[in-house]
Structures are given as C-alpha cells and as structure tokens.
Amino acid sequence: THIEYNPEKRNIPIFCVEFSSIPEKVIVEIMSIILPLTTLFASILGIWTILLAIRVIQVRIGRNKYHKYDDETLDRSIRGHGNLIENTPIFLILFFLSEYQRFDPVFLQFIGWLFVIARLMHGVCFGFMKKSMFLRVGGSILSFITTSVLAVNLLINL
C-alpha cells in the first residue's frame, strides 16, 4: 500500500493497492473484518431507533396541535425511545468485540435476535401502548441477559 497525493484534489490521499502482491491469507484476514452480524443488528436497531423517534414526534404534534395524546403518552414514548438509546450502544460495542474475536456466529445470531426482540418488546410497550408488564419486564430482562452474556463471555475469553 502506498499513498499518492493529488494536487488537483486538494491533497486528498489516494490509497493504491496492488492486490496481486498481497498474500491471499492477508486478503482473507482483511475481508473477514467486515463483521456482517454487527452490521445487520446495528442496522435493524438503527431503524427501530428512527421509528421510535418518529413516534415521539407524532405524539408531540398530536398532543400540541390536536390534543389527541396526554402527557403520560408523551412521557412513555420519550422513555421508550430514550431507553433504547441507553441500552443499544453498550450492546453493540460488546457485540462488535465478540464478532471481532470470532465468537461462534450461531451464538452471536441467537444473542443478537434476542436483543432485537427485547428492544421491540420494550419499545412497543412504551411507544405504542398504555401498559403491558409482560412486554416491559420481558424486554428489560432479555436486554439485561443478552448484554450480560456478551460481557461475561468477553471476560472469560480474554
């Protein structure tokens, strides 16, 4: 790999790689860093975050303009969105580290889908319903379990 500077493009570095000179083992190693599971779950959770943010906006407009929603509904939708934002980053960091360290992909998919289900349960409970202890508690417990399992596994495999 070498860097060329192109004066016509304001000295933006251009990375040039001759793949024929790189050993196949190195190319495979570089390509394995793509981390498809982290990408999948970060994308799904990112979309869910946006949908819950849209719900907060919808409730705010409905409350202020049409008096359709009460303060409790607004508070609940804000908490549903906020709780997702509080829990997702640490999960994704632990998930990224687990995938980077090549934990079993089947195990990671299981944990990833459980976390998505947990966050959907919790988000639906707070964002779209008056109350559901099953969704609230179930979503919270599954979130704690999945995050804890990843953290403990990473510690064990140091």
N, C-alpha and C positions, 0 to 999 in steps of 0.2 A: 504494500500500500504506500502510495506517496501522495503528497498534496501539491496541487498546482494552484497558483494564484492567477486569476484572470483580471487584468486591469480594467477591461471593459465592463466587468460586472462588480465594480467597487470592491475588489479584493475578497470576494466570497470564495472560501476554499472549495475546490472541486476534488472529491476523493476518487481516485482512479485505482481500480483493482484489476489485475490480470488474473482471472480465475484459473487459467491453465497452470499457473505457477504455484497455486496453493494446494497443499496436500488434501486429498479427499476427506481424511479424518478431521481436519480443521474446518472444512466447509460443513460437514455434518454437525460439528460442535456449534458452529455459528448459527446454523439453521434451527437447531434444537432450542435456541434461546427465544424462539417466537412465543412460546407459552400460550398455546391455544385455549387452555381451560381458564386461565386468568382473564384472557381477552373475552371469552364467552360470558363469564359471570360478571365481570366489570361492565360489559355492555348491557346485559339484562338488568342489573341493579341500577345502572345509569338511566336507562329508560324508565324504570319504576320510580326513580327519584324525580324525573321530569314530570311524570304523570301525577305524582302526589303534589308537586309544586303547582301544576295546573289546577288541581282540585282546590288548593288553598286560594288561588286567585279567583276561581269560580265562586267559592263560598264568600270571599270578601266582597265581590261585586254583588252577589245575591243578597248579602246582608245589608250593604250600604245603599244599594240602588232600589232593590225591590222588597227589602225587609223579609226575605224568604227564609233566611237562616238566623238562628240566635247566636249569642256569644259562645255558648258551650260548643256548638257545632264548629265554629271558627277555631276555638281553642283546641278541639280534638283534631281537626285537620292539620293545624300547625304542629301539634305534638306528633302526629303520625309521620309527617314529613321530617321533622327535626330528629325524631328517634332513629329513623332510617339513616340520616346523615351522621348521627353519633355512632352507630354500630357498624356501618358498612366499611369505612376506611380501615379500621384495625383488622377486620376480617379479610379484606382484600390484600393487605400487607402480609398477613400470615399465610394466606392462600398463595400469593406470589412466591414467597420464600419456600413454601412447601413444594410447589411445582418446580421452581428453580433447582431445588435439591433433589428432584426426581423421585418424589414420593409416588406411590402407586397411583396411576391415573384413574383406576376404577374407584379407589378410596376417595380421591380428590373429587371426582364427579359426584359421588354419593354425598359427601360433605357440602359441596357447592350447591347441589339441588336442595338439600335440606335447609341450607341458609336462605336460599331464594324463597322456598315455601314459607319459612318462618317470617321473613320480611313481608311477604304478601299477606300472610295471616294478620300480622300486626298492623300493617298499613291499611288493609281493608277495614279492620276493626275501628281504627281511629279516624280514617279519612272518609269513610262512607257509611258508617253505622252509628247508632246511638250507643249501644253497648253490646259486647259479646265477651264474656270472661273466657270462654274457650279459645277464641282467636287471640285475645290479648295475652293470656297466660301461656297458651301453647306456643305462640310466636316468640314470646320472650324466652321461654325455656329452651326452645330449639336454637335460638340465636346464641344463648349462653353456652349451650352444649357444643355447637359446631365451632365456635370461636375457641373455646377451652380445649377441645380435642386437637385443633391445629397447634395451639400454643404449647400444649404438653408434648405433642409429637415432635415439634421442633426442638424442644429442650432435651428430650430423650435422645434425639439423633444428632446432637452437637458433635 
